[in-house]
């Protein structure tokens, strides 16, 4: 790719970017959110047409005007936003538009389709029924099905945009083994990830983008963590888990034997004002179920909830908000944002009463309130009227957080607050969490990244199969102790 440029309304996403790949190479593409990584890959795979530049494939100019053109050349893509159709089966999703046919025209060979699907799932060691509907799969399983879909194309180049963001360590190991096997077969893989430890583990070369420009391409062996971060952000970055203790105040949230009749099986916990309480566990442990029950998305089947010592019944998100709870969900695009609405409207969604009189919105007051949070959180947007879908992942996450900060919550629940967020934005979100804790907010943080749990939390709870199986102070917590509790070996301050 030579001299690639691409602009969107108010944003120059790419400016004269060069990028190259070799056969049998795993090439990491890194940069902060908004650096242009996903846009560059969408140009490569025909989802976007470049404003300028040229793509060559095997030494010859390539005309890629649509995804079908890229697929015909042998270029596959696994997007960060999962693209499975919920009501189709796994097999139908994988072979959509490419279904094996009988000799009679118009008839799909379903037996062959599902047999081929099973072969792909076996290669990935994925225990999923090929005939299961995609909507019934976990996010991690959906991610692996996307990998299987790319493999089904017999692609010579596969671009993977944050493929491990929803995977467990074991699932990531399976994916990496598959990537190495494909590399040995001569397949080229572009690997986009914010997890730099994975970049060092799997890649041969690294290309860094910053603000839509190519900054550097180096062999991975010539780089270290600090150097990559410096190239990404244009400056040296301090410890993203910089920790300072805050004053522990009275208990603001307490549960006793809380259950939802399904995933949650008797959870008791206390959260103090000014505390960041980390909640760790493997996928399916019940962490999100706990968050959704506290926020009234799931009805509680049994148990009690107290806020500031007073028993409360929370049967809906509206009631949760009235009681002073805020919730930043794991999937910000599906559950946290209206992507086609502006930054201003997304921030104000839960707090229209703050800027309205007799049902009429005061535009000046609304703009002033939102602009204050744009400045405070350093939300990078050309205007308050910019559609949220055009912002980077990190800035989208800040918009969701700004919505709840406007309501000044007593308790803020953060489910994977830095998932798919670059190192710079991650450090900013962690600093904001600490600032809120200093102001007396109680924060319940769910995270699958153990370094984040260990680095940010004042105290850590671990869940396994719907129950609390570990409680650790910051001083005694280690990755080993957390993982032992996450797999069912109970730790209570041990």
C-alpha positions in Angstrom: 0.0 0.0 0.0 1.6 3.3 -1.1 0.6 6.8 -0.3 -2.8 5.9 1.0 -5.0 8.8 2.2 -8.6 8.8 3.4 -10.7 11.6 4.9 -14.1 11.6 6.6 -16.2 14.6 7.6 -14.0 16.6 10.0 -11.3 13.9 10.2 -8.2 13.1 8.1 -8.1 9.4 9.0 -5.1 8.5 6.8 -2.4 10.8 5.3 0.1 9.3 2.8 0.5 6.0 4.5 2.8 3.2 3.3 2.5 -0.4 4.4 3.9 -3.7 3.1 3.6 -7.4 3.9 5.7 -10.4 3.0 4.5 -14.0 2.6 4.5 -16.1 5.7 4.8 -13.0 7.9 2.9 -12.0 11.0 3.0 -8.2 10.9 1.7 -6.2 13.9 -0.1 -2.9 13.2 -0.2 -0.7 16.3 -1.2 2.8 17.3 -3.6 4.7 19.5 -7.3 4.7 18.9 -7.9 7.0 15.9 -4.4 6.4 14.6 -5.9 4.9 11.4 -5.3 1.2 11.8 -8.9 0.0 11.1 -9.4 2.5 8.3 -6.2 1.3 6.6 -7.5 -2.3 6.8 -10.9 -1.3 5.5 -9.2 0.3 2.5 -7.2 -2.9 1.9 -10.3 -5.0 2.1 -12.5 -2.8 0.0 -14.8 -1.5 2.7 -13.5 2.1 2.0 -12.2 3.6 -1.2 -9.0 5.6 -0.7 -8.9 9.3 -1.7 -5.3 8.8 -2.9 -2.7 6.0 -3.1 -2.2 2.7 -4.8 -2.5 -1.0 -3.7 -0.3 -3.6 -5.2 -0.8 -7.4 -4.8 2.0 -9.8 -5.7 3.8 -7.0 -7.5 0.8 -5.9 -9.7 -1.6 -3.0 -9.3 -4.8 -4.2 -7.6 -8.3 -2.7 -8.1 -10.1 -3.2 -4.8 -13.4 -1.4 -4.9 -15.5 -3.8 -2.7 -14.9 -6.6 -0.2 -15.7 -9.1 -2.9 -12.6 -7.8 -4.9 -10.4 -8.4 -1.9 -11.8 -11.9 -1.3 -11.2 -12.8 -4.9 -7.5 -11.8 -4.5 -7.2 -13.9 -1.3 -7.5 -11.2 1.3 -9.6 -11.9 4.3 -10.5 -9.6 7.3 -11.7 -10.2 10.8 -13.2 -6.9 12.0 -13.2 -5.5 15.5 -16.9 -5.1 15.3 -18.3 -8.6 15.0 -20.3 -9.0 11.8 -22.2 -12.3 12.4 -25.9 -12.3 11.6 -27.7 -13.3 14.8 -30.5 -15.5 13.4 -28.3 -17.5 11.1 -26.4 -20.6 12.2 -22.7 -20.8 12.7 -22.3 -22.7 9.4 -24.6 -20.2 7.5 -22.6 -17.3 8.8 -19.2 -18.8 7.8 -20.3 -19.7 4.2 -22.8 -16.8 3.6 -22.8 -16.2 -0.1 -20.4 -19.1 -0.8 -22.6 -22.0 0.2 -21.7 -25.4 -1.4 -24.3 -26.4 -4.0 -25.8 -29.5 -5.4 -25.4 -30.0 -9.2 -29.0 -28.9 -9.5 -29.0 -25.0 -9.6 -30.3 -23.2 -6.6 -30.0 -26.0 -4.1 -27.6 -25.8 -1.1 -25.8 -28.9 0.0 -26.5 -28.5 3.7 -24.7 -31.7 4.7 -21.5 -30.6 3.0 -21.8 -27.0 4.5 -22.1 -28.3 8.1 -19.4 -30.9 7.6 -17.0 -28.2 6.3 -18.0 -26.0 9.2 -17.2 -28.8 11.7 -13.8 -29.2 10.1 -13.0 -25.5 10.6 -14.2 -25.5 14.2 -12.1 -28.6 14.9 -9.0 -26.8 13.5 -9.7 -24.1 16.0 -10.5 -26.6 18.8 -13.8 -24.7 19.2 -16.6 -26.7 20.9 -19.6 -25.1 19.2 -22.5 -26.7 17.3 -22.3 -25.8 13.6 -26.1 -25.6 13.6 -26.3 -23.2 16.6 -27.6 -19.7 16.0 -25.0 -17.0 16.3 -27.1 -15.0 18.8 -26.7 -17.8 21.4 -22.9 -17.7 21.4 -20.7 -15.7 23.8 -18.7 -12.8 22.4 -15.6 -15.0 22.6 -17.2 -17.8 20.7 -18.4 -15.3 18.1 -14.9 -14.0 17.7 -13.6 -17.5 17.1 -16.3 -18.1 14.5 -15.1 -14.9 12.7 -11.6 -16.6 12.6 -13.2 -19.7 11.2 -14.9 -17.6 8.5 -11.6 -16.1 7.5 -10.0 -19.5 7.3 -12.8 -20.8 5.1 -11.7 -18.3 2.4 -8.3 -20.0 2.0 -6.9 -16.5 2.2 -3.3 -15.7 1.4 -3.5 -12.7 3.7 -5.7 -12.3 6.8 -6.1 -9.0 8.6 -7.1 -9.5 12.2 -8.4 -6.4 14.0 -8.3 -6.9 17.8 -9.0 -10.7 17.5 -8.1 -11.4 21.1 -10.0 -8.6 22.8 -12.8 -11.0 24.0 -10.8 -14.2 24.3 -9.5 -16.0 27.4 -5.8 -16.8 27.7 -6.5 -20.4 26.7 -8.5 -19.3 23.6 -5.7 -16.8 22.7 -3.2 -19.6 22.9 -5.4 -21.6 20.4 -5.6 -18.7 18.1 -1.9 -18.0 18.2 -1.1 -21.7 17.5 -3.4 -21.4 14.4 -1.7 -18.2 13.3 1.7 -19.9 13.5 0.4 -22.8 11.5 -0.9 -20.5 8.8 2.4 -18.6 8.8 4.2 -21.9 8.2 1.9 -22.4 5.2 2.9 -19.1 3.7 -0.1 -17.1 4.8 0.5 -13.5 5.7 -1.3 -12.1 8.8 -1.8 -8.5 9.8 -2.3 -8.5 13.6 -3.9 -5.4 15.2 -3.8 -5.4 19.0 -3.5 -3.0 22.0 -2.0 -5.8 24.0 1.7 -5.2 23.5 2.7 -8.4 25.2 0.8 -10.2 22.4 2.6 -8.1 19.8 6.0 -9.3 21.1 4.8 -12.9 21.4 3.4 -13.4 17.9 4.7 -10.8 15.4 7.8 -10.7 13.2 7.6 -6.9 12.4 5.7 -3.9 13.8 4.3 -0.9 11.9 3.3 2.1 14.0 0.7 4.6 13.0 0.0 7.9 14.7 -2.6 10.5 13.8 -3.2 8.8 10.4 0.5 8.8 9.4 3.1 6.1 9.1 5.7 6.5 11.9 7.9 3.5 11.7 8.2 -0.2 10.6 10.8 -2.2 12.6 11.6 -5.9 13.3 9.9 -6.8 16.5 13.2 -8.0 18.0 14.6 -4.5 17.7 11.8 -3.0 19.9 10.8 -3.0 23.5 7.5 -2.0 25.2 8.6 1.5 26.1 9.9 2.2 22.5 6.6 1.1 20.9 4.6 3.2 23.3 6.9 6.2 22.6 6.4 5.8 18.9 2.6 5.4 19.3 2.0 8.4 21.5 4.9 10.6 20.3 6.2 11.0 23.9 7.3 8.9 26.8 4.3 7.6 28.8 4.4 7.0 32.5 3.1 3.9 34.3 -0.5 3.4 32.9 -1.3 1.8 36.3 0.0 4.7 38.4 -1.6 4.1 41.8 -2.3 6.3 44.7 -4.4 5.2 47.6 -7.6 7.1 48.4 -9.5 7.6 51.6 -11.9 4.7 52.3 -15.3 6.1 53.3 -18.6 4.5 54.4 -20.1 1.5 52.6 -22.1 2.8 49.6 -23.2 -0.5 48.1 -23.8 -3.8 49.8 -25.3 -7.1 48.6 -26.3 -10.2 50.5 -26.9 -13.5 48.8 -27.8 -11.8 45.6 -29.0 -14.2 42.8 -30.7 -13.9 39.4 -32.0 -17.4 39.3 -29.5 -18.3 36.5 -25.8 -17.2 36.4 -25.7 -15.4 39.8 -25.7 -17.7 42.8 -25.6 -15.9 46.1 -23.2 -13.0 45.9 -22.4 -10.9 49.0 -20.1 -7.9 48.7 -19.4 -4.5 50.1 -18.1 -1.4 48.2 -17.0 1.7 50.0 -17.0 5.3 48.8 -13.6 6.2 47.4 -12.8 2.6 46.6 -12.0 0.9 43.3 -13.1 -2.7 43.8 -11.8 -4.9 41.0 -13.9 -7.9 39.9 -11.9 -10.7 38.2 -12.9 -14.0 36.8 -13.0 -16.0 33.6 -15.6 -15.6 30.9 -18.9 -17.0 32.1 -18.1 -16.5 35.8 -21.1 -14.2 36.4 -19.4 -10.8 36.6 -21.5 -9.2 33.9 -24.6 -10.9 35.4 -23.8 -9.2 38.7 -23.4 -5.8 37.1 -26.7 -6.2 35.2 -28.6 -7.3 38.3 -27.3 -4.4 40.3 -28.4 -2.0 37.5 -31.8 -3.5 37.1 -31.3 -5.0 33.6 -31.7 -8.5 35.1 -34.3 -9.0 37.8 -33.0 -10.2 41.1 -34.5 -13.6 42.1 -33.3 -13.5 45.7 -31.0 -11.6 48.0 -30.8 -8.0 49.1 -29.2 -4.7 47.9 -28.4 -1.8 50.1 -27.3 1.7 49.1 -25.7 3.8 51.8 -27.1 1.3 54.4 -30.7 1.5 53.1 -32.4 -1.5 51.5 -33.5 -0.8 47.9 -35.4 -2.7 45.2 -33.9 -2.1 41.7 -36.2 -3.5 39.0 -35.1 -1.3 36.1 -32.2 0.9 35.0 -34.4 3.9 35.6 -34.6 3.0 39.2 -30.9 2.3 39.4 -30.2 5.8 38.0 -32.6 7.3 40.5 -30.7 5.6 43.3 -27.4 7.0 42.1 -25.9 4.1 40.1 -24.2 4.4 36.7 -23.2 1.6 34.4 -20.7 1.5 31.5 -21.4 -1.8 29.7 -18.9 -4.2 28.1 -20.2 -3.7 24.6 -20.3 0.1 24.2 -21.4 -0.1 20.6 -24.4 -2.4 21.2 -25.4 -1.4 24.7 -23.8 2.0 25.5 -24.1 4.3 22.5 -26.5 5.5 19.8 -23.9 5.4 17.0 -25.8 7.6 14.5 -26.5 10.3 17.1 -24.2 13.2 18.0 -21.7 13.4 20.9 -24.0 15.9 22.6 -27.1 13.8 22.5 -25.2 10.7 23.7 -23.8 12.5 26.7 -27.2 14.0 27.6 -29.3 10.8 27.1 -29.6 10.0 30.8 -29.6 13.6 32.1 -32.0 15.6 30.0 -33.5 17.0 33.2 -30.2 18.7 33.9 -30.6 21.0 30.9 -34.3 21.3 30.4 -37.0 23.6 31.8 -40.7 22.6 31.5 -39.7 20.0 28.9 -37.7 22.4 26.7 -33.9 21.9 26.3 -31.7 24.9 27.0 -29.2 24.6 24.1 -26.7 26.9 25.7 -26.8 25.0 29.0 -26.6 21.7 27.2 -23.7 22.7 25.0 -21.8 24.1 28.1 -22.4 20.9 30.1 -21.2 18.6 27.3 -18.3 20.8 26.3 -17.1 20.7 29.9 -16.9 16.9 29.9 -15.3 16.9 26.4 -12.6 19.1 27.9 -12.3 17.2 31.2 -12.1 13.8 29.5 -10.1 15.0 26.5 -12.7 13.6 24.1 -11.2 14.2 20.7 -14.1 15.2 18.4 -14.3 18.0 15.8 -17.6 19.2 17.3 -20.4 18.3 19.7 -22.5 17.5 16.7 -20.1 14.8 15.4 -21.8 11.4 15.1 -20.3 9.0 17.7 -19.8 6.3 15.1 -17.0 8.5 13.6 -15.0 8.6 16.8 -12.2 6.2 17.8 -13.0 3.4 20.3 -11.3 5.2 23.2 -13.2 8.4 22.5 -16.5 6.5 22.3 -15.8 5.0 25.7 -15.2 8.4 27.1 -18.5 9.6 25.8 -20.3 6.7 27.7 -18.4 7.6 30.8 -19.2 11.3 30.4 -22.9 10.5 30.4 -22.7 9.0 33.8 -20.4 11.6 35.3 -23.0 14.2 34.3 -25.4 12.5 36.8 -22.8 12.5 39.6 -23.3 8.9 40.6 -22.6 7.5 44.1 -21.7 4.1 42.5 -20.2 3.6 39.0 -20.0 0.1 37.5 -17.5 -0.3 34.8 -17.6 -3.5 32.7 -14.3 -3.9 30.8 -13.7 -0.1 30.8 -10.6 -0.2 28.6 -11.5 -3.1 26.3 -10.2 -2.2 22.8 -8.7 1.1 24.0 -5.1 2.2 23.3 -2.5 2.7 25.9 -2.8 6.5 26.0 -6.6 6.4 26.5 -6.2 3.5 28.9 -4.0 5.7 31.1 -6.5 8.6 30.9 -9.4 6.3 31.9 -7.4 4.9 34.9 -6.5 8.4 36.0 -10.2 9.5 35.7 -11.2 6.5 37.8 -8.8 7.4 40.5 -10.0 11.0 40.4 -13.6 9.9 40.9 -12.6 7.7 43.8 -10.9 10.7 45.4 -14.2 12.5 45.1 -15.9 9.7 47.0 -17.5 7.6 44.2 -17.5 3.9 44.8 -16.3 2.1 41.6 -16.9 -1.6 40.8 -14.5 -2.4 37.9 -14.9 -5.6 35.9 -11.8 -6.5 33.9 -10.4 -9.6 32.2 -6.9 -8.1 32.1 -5.1 -9.2 35.2 -2.4 -6.4 35.1 -5.3 -3.9 35.0 -7.0 -5.5 38.0 -3.8 -5.7 40.0 -2.7 -2.2 38.9 -5.8 -0.2 39.5 -7.8 -1.9 42.3 -7.8 -1.1 46.0 -9.3 -4.5 46.7 -10.1 -7.5 44.5 -13.0 -10.0 44.4 -12.8 -13.1 42.2 -15.8 -14.9 40.8 -16.2 -18.5 39.6 -19.5 -20.1 38.4 -21.6 -17.3 39.8 -20.0 -17.1 43.3 -17.3 -15.0 45.0 -14.4 -17.4 45.4 -11.7 -15.0 46.4 -11.2 -11.7 48.2 -7.7 -10.2 48.2 -6.2 -6.9 49.4 -4.1 -5.0 46.9 -0.9 -6.0 48.8 -1.5 -9.7 48.9 -3.0 -10.1 45.4 -1.0 -11.8 42.7 -1.9 -13.2 39.2 -1.5 -16.7 40.6 -3.9 -16.2 43.5 -6.5 -14.6 41.3 -6.3 -17.4 38.7 -6.5 -20.1 41.4 -9.7 -18.4 42.7 -11.0 -17.9 39.2 -10.8 -21.7 38.6 -12.5 -22.6 41.8 -9.7 -22.8 44.4 -11.0 -20.5 47.2 -8.9 -17.7 48.5 -10.1 -15.4 51.3 -7.2 -13.2 52.1 -4.7 -16.1 51.7 
